[in-house]
Amino acid sequence: MATTYIGTYNQFALEVNIELGGRYVNGVLTPPASWSGSVTQWSRHVREETARRAANMTFISDEPTPTGPTDEELLYANWQRTGGTGSFSYWVSLGKPLFYTPPPTDEELLYANWQRTGGTGTMTYWRSIGSPLYYSPPAEPEPDYKGTILRKELEFNGARALIPAANIPLGQRGLIHVIGRNNMTTSQKLGISWLMRDPDGRLVEDYKDWQTFKASPNDTHEFIGGRFDINKRGIWTIIVVLFMNPEAPIEVARYSGNLFSAVVELEEPQFSDLTATYARA
């Protein structure tokens, strides 16, 4: 069903331009700041969108249907756009775009790239890369993440022993503490993962965690696992990995080896009173 529009086709096109984010500055069509193409491309985009919307519309107006800009209007528009350069024959040879974006000069390229990169680069440099009008600097290289597993401790029976620990009595409740350090000059989040196995190779704890806030340069963070029963005699093992960059974790330090050795706690010997009997010779 056709929709009736009170006004001219041009008035409708003006509304479409504004609705799409464009505007008019001193009578010149101006695309929104987010538009990455040229003004000519924006003008074409608005015209195409206007035509699409107007396909099922009826316009009620006393004004004649637009016939498009005249050569003189094209010349004047482009003359405004380029600051008064070019001839009538030149604009005709280009196909008479209503709003022409001229090729940038070396000076314009240098200025645009200077703005884009905060004032870096020389003319020779921009020419060597083809002098794009708006230079997108290469992605920053992945930082060289650096961290250290500063300390590993086993907590048991209210005491702590450095890992690897030895002669831990059976029957205790154990708890792993791992302290990681950020060795970088920037603040980073530290993450941890460890796998703990008993003397039979059975997985006892699979622990993973990331700190909530970032660690400042040379700052540390302590990770604490869950409590477990030390219930088997022999060598317990662990693999600990320290990470950075939670979005795409990077391993920065690792320990793989003995966690502790568990032993049977010997009972203290009990002595009873001894009575010595002496025989006479």
Phi, psi and omega in degrees: 000133182287145177253138181267131178243124179274101182146182183268167177299319180297320178296321177295320178297323177298318180293321178297316179302314181293320180297325180281355178108357179279176178204180179235124179244114183054039178079001182256130178300129182230123180287165176292161181299333182283349182285127184263350180271190180276171176295323178300317179294323177295318178300318178295320179299316180295317180298317181294318179293322178297315180297322179297315181289329184277356185303324182246035181240151174244128183258129179251109182198153177275351183280148180291156177296134183298142180250002180095163183291149175278169178302321181295320179294321178297315180299317182293318181297315181288327176299318176297317186296324186256009177075025174096026179253158176093158178246169180300317180299324180296315182293323178297322181294337180274359183090010175055056174293143183294318179233110187263132174257104185291154174301138182289148174278168178301321181294320179293321178298314181299317182293316180298315180290326176299316177297317185296324186253011176075026174096027180249159175098156177242168178302317179299321180296312182296322179295325183293336179257011176094003176049062175293150183297316176238108186278126174263109183298149179299151180301140179297138180298149179300128181298152178277091184294135181223129178206166183224140166278100189287319183204146177231130183224147173252123176262133178203138175051039177079001181241168178231143176227142177293142177270132006281136181258161183228151173058049176274125184294141173297157177090000179272165172255123184259161179207128183267134173238128176231129180249119178256152180232140175274113181265011183265170178270358177241156178290138183218151172276137177256138176233159183220153173210134173215151176238120181248134181232148178276178182301339178270001180086005180283136179290121181261320181215130173242099190247135176219142179194153171236142177292152184288315181247165182285149175269131177293164178308131180067009177274163184238164174216136181259128176254135183233125181277205179254159182285148181215160181271130173270093192235010179226135179282139178129198184266122172264144184236164180207146170241119181243132178232129177260134184238162167225167177066077184300333180295324176214083190308135177243125178287130181241343179200154183209145169228132178222118181168204183290141174264307176192165172249132181257137182229161175281128181284123181282139177284144178292137181296143177256133181246134175259163180295133179253134178251124182269134178244126182251132178260139178285142179286000000 
